[in-house]
Amino acid sequence: MAAWGERLAGVRGVLLDISGVLYDSGADGGVPIAGSVEAVARLKQSRLKVRFCTNESQKSRGDLVRLLQQFGFDISVDEVTAPVSAACQILRERGLRPHLLIHDGIRPEFDEIDTSNPNCVVIADAGESFSYQNLNKAFQVLMELENPVLISLGKGRYYKETSGLMLDVGAYMKALEYACGVEAEVVGKPSPEFFKSVLREMGVEAHQALMIGDDIVGDVGGAQRCGMRGLQVRTGKFRPSDEQHPEVKADGYVDNLAEAVDLLLLHADQ
Amino acid sequence: MAAWGERLAGVRGVLLDISGVLYDSGADGGVPIAGSVEAVARLKQSRLKVRFCTNESQKSRGDLVRLLQQFGFDISVDEVTAPVSAACQILRERGLRPHLLIHDGIRPEFDEIDTSNPNCVVIADAGESFSYQNLNKAFQVLMELENPVLISLGKGRYYKETSGLMLDVGAYMKALEYACGVEAEVVGKPSPEFFKSVLREMGVEAHQALMIGDDIVGDVGGAQRCGMRGLQVRTGKFRPSDEQHPEVKADGYVDNLAEAVDLLLLHADQ
């Protein structure tokens, strides 16, 4: 593999995944990943542009940012791109009235969306709310529709909590796709529209941008398909087998965000 | 389409699906489908061989047969082929110790199977037991295994209860397949091994056998792939779009089992 200097040359903007990179979530709120608070601070003091890019769909951006601030992270709501606002925009543009299979934590984000007489289903990381009854209800709504529309906030397979690996929305999206014979529209990583909106917000071109995440497919692969570079951290849901992934080869693997920032501050376009 | 006489010529054995053909299940026990009790009786009085072939995995064969007998069906346990016994045989042959994601109704069938220190997951139609916590536990067991083995009792998308369409085991199988990056081994319809075991039990060749079911893919398509013929009934989970299914074309569509038996008694090899 080329030297780090070559791999990071010309980077002007950095997209940071949150869960598994900044902190590990958990029923107790979670814990910051060692070195990440300082790493974010150093990155933001550099000339690199920084944006947080998450598929978090259990918490509102406000709740997530408040939690991260409590851990000491230098982060504000308008630096975070999350799929729920993109989803609401799609619903409004297309006159869709969703049946919501979501966590109560993000329900307020849909307060101004008409959910009467649903003509689509929106699924997010509902956690414990993924009961048989709730998934079955979403299934029944889709089966009643002549043109079933399923919108999924991300399609992650799993994420890591302090207590272990946890099923993410993608697994339930696949269950509904199979049961109803539909294909979901994914909002959030790895959808190209989502990455492109982050690049617009940063004002950098794809070839000048680097995504840092713990998901080899959703973060690294998704960013690479948009012409960006992608680093995988060995924290969060990282598994050693990711380094031999059959489809995705990261532009680099680092132990954690702190190592990624060390390398960036040494080698990226300053 | 050819005349019924041609389509049913040479049939010597009939495989009957149970749920959606004999009765519709439900929280209250369910209801027999009109005409099916008499149809089974007439079929069994004919020279045709009859066998019941179900993917039922919420109830033991004994409980299912007792329920059907209460509705008036002429049926006994040894006439029913269900996936649970095939699954137990596989577990024993391969020294597999399952983590069970199943309905309490069939738990006793696994009484003699070693479930300590699991090295595989068996998933069946667990109904309300498909909680987030239970699915996540099965996921975590698979992720801990070096060679994850997932055995699924059927892969149905949904079935019909008296209260409406209900998600079947296939949806949850797909969720685990996606989350863990594994492919499940399906025991039960439409696995060819399952159909072949029924043919052996009946003592008829595939080309002499007719499957009657409400599932265009699992019953009709599965039987046809084994060289059998398949009729779909317009009861149970049947939907009008099934008659234009992109992949499976039944050898005939009938309103219900009673009509199928009328036609068989007129045209099949007597």
Chai-1 contact restraints between the chains, C-beta under 6 A:
chainA,res_idxA,chainB,res_idxB,connection_type,confidence,min_distance_angstrom,max_distance_angstrom,comment,restraint_id
A,E128,B,Y132,contact,1.0,0.0,6.0,A-B,restraint_1
A,F130,B,Y132,contact,1.0,0.0,6.0,A-B,restraint_2
A,S131,B,S131,contact,1.0,0.0,6.0,A-B,restraint_3
A,Y132,B,E128,contact,1.0,0.0,6.0,A-B,restraint_4
A,Y132,B,F130,contact,1.0,0.0,6.0,A-B,restraint_5
A,N136,B,L167,contact,1.0,0.0,6.0,A-B,restraint_6
A,F139,B,L167,contact,1.0,0.0,6.0,A-B,restraint_7
A,Q140,B,G164,contact,1.0,0.0,6.0,A-B,restraint_8
A,M143,B,L165,contact,1.0,0.0,6.0,A-B,restraint_9
A,R157,B,A179,contact,1.0,0.0,6.0,A-B,restraint_10
A,Y158,B,A179,contact,1.0,0.0,6.0,A-B,restraint_11
A,G164,B,Q140,contact,1.0,0.0,6.0,A-B,restraint_12
A,L165,B,M143,contact,1.0,0.0,6.0,A-B,restraint_13
A,L167,B,N136,contact,1.0,0.0,6.0,A-B,restraint_14
A,L167,B,F139,contact,1.0,0.0,6.0,A-B,restraint_15
A,L167,B,A179,contact,1.0,0.0,6.0,A-B,restraint_16
A,A171,B,A175,contact,1.0,0.0,6.0,A-B,restraint_17
A,A171,B,Y178,contact,1.0,0.0,6.0,A-B,restraint_18
A,A171,B,A179,contact,1.0,0.0,6.0,A-B,restraint_19
A,K174,B,K174,contact,1.0,0.0,6.0,A-B,restraint_20
A,K174,B,A175,contact,1.0,0.0,6.0,A-B,restraint_21
A,K174,B,Y178,contact,1.0,0.0,6.0,A-B,restraint_22
A,A175,B,A171,contact,1.0,0.0,6.0,A-B,restraint_23
A,A175,B,K174,contact,1.0,0.0,6.0,A-B,restraint_24
A,A175,B,A175,contact,1.0,0.0,6.0,A-B,restraint_25
A,Y178,B,A171,contact,1.0,0.0,6.0,A-B,restraint_26
A,Y178,B,K174,contact,1.0,0.0,6.0,A-B,restraint_27
A,A179,B,R157,contact,1.0,0.0,6.0,A-B,restraint_28
A,A179,B,Y158,contact,1.0,0.0,6.0,A-B,restraint_29
A,A179,B,L167,contact,1.0,0.0,6.0,A-B,restraint_30
A,A179,B,A171,contact,1.0,0.0,6.0,A-B,restraint_31
